Amino acid sequence: MSDINRRTFIIATSAAALTLPHLASAAEVLQSSDPIAIALGYKAVAEDVDISKFPKRAGVAGAEQFCSNCALYKETAAGYGPCTAIPGKLVAGAGWCNVWVPIS
């Protein structure tokens, strides 16, 4: 391994070591194919939500709804965090589900 490749590897693994414990200690990332995600209309990218099935996400008000500004979400690391509606899983801050609640 050359010095540049070794240096790049060390930097990348050090950065991952700082981030991964936060993700690993909380839970695994929720996949859109998970049954609870399907039931709640969860998508990791809010713009991917089918607004014909979930009209709450439609319009100007819906376009401003993201997990990151939901009262049930708390970001922990790297744009992901736990949601009280989906225990044991991490959701994307850029995501959305039908349980979205405004922060009061």
N, C-alpha and C positions, 0 to 999 in steps of 0.2 A: 504494500500500500504506500503510495507516495505521501510526502509530507502534507501536500494540499488536501488530498483526499482524507487523510487521517485527521487533519485539523477540522475539516468540514464535518466529518463524522462525529468528532468530539463535541463540536458546537451544537450540532443537531440533537444528539442524544442528551446533552446537558439541558437544552431547552425543553425537550420532551419530558425529562425527569422532573422538571419544575412544574409542568402542566398536568401530566398524567395522574399524579396522586390525587389531585382534586377531583378529577373525573372518576377515577377508579373507586375512591372512597364513597362516593355518593351512589352511583348506580350505573347501569348501562344506558346508552342513548336509545331513546324510543325510535323505532322504525315505523314508517308510514304503513307498513304491512301488518303491524301488530294489531290484534283484534280490538284492543282499547282505542288505538289510534283510528282505526276504521270507524268504530262506533261514535267517536267524538269528532270525526272529520279532521283530525290532526294532519297537518303537513309541516315539514321542517322549513319550508319556504312558503310563507303566507300567500304569495301570489299564485301558488299552485292549487289553492282551494277551489273546488267546484262550487261557484256561487249559485248555481241552479239547485244544488242539494243543500247548501248552507247560505241562505240569503242574508244572514246576519253579517257576513263578510262583504256583502255588496255595498256599493255606493261610497260616498265620501267618508261617512263615519266608519264603515267597515274597512276601508283602505288604511285607516289609522290604527287598526287593531293588530297587535303582535303579542306573542308570549311575553316579550320584554316589557310591555306596559300593561300587563295583566296583574291583578291583585293576587293571583294564586301562584305566581312565578317568582323565583329569586335566583338571579344569575350567580353562579359560583366560579366558573372558569371557562375561558375560551368560547364565550357565546352560548353556553349551555347551562342549564340549572334545573333543580327539581321543581315540580308543580304539585300542589296539594291534590289536584284532581286526578293525577296519574302517579300514585305512589310507587317508589322503587325504580323509577326511570328518570332520565334526564331529557329535557326537551330543548329545542333550539330557540334562542331568543328571537330569531327572525321568523319563527313559526307561528301557527295559529290553530286553535280548535274551537269548537262550538260552545265551550264552557267559559270563554273569555269574559272576564269581569273587569270593569274599569277600576283603576286605583282611585280611591276616594281621598 
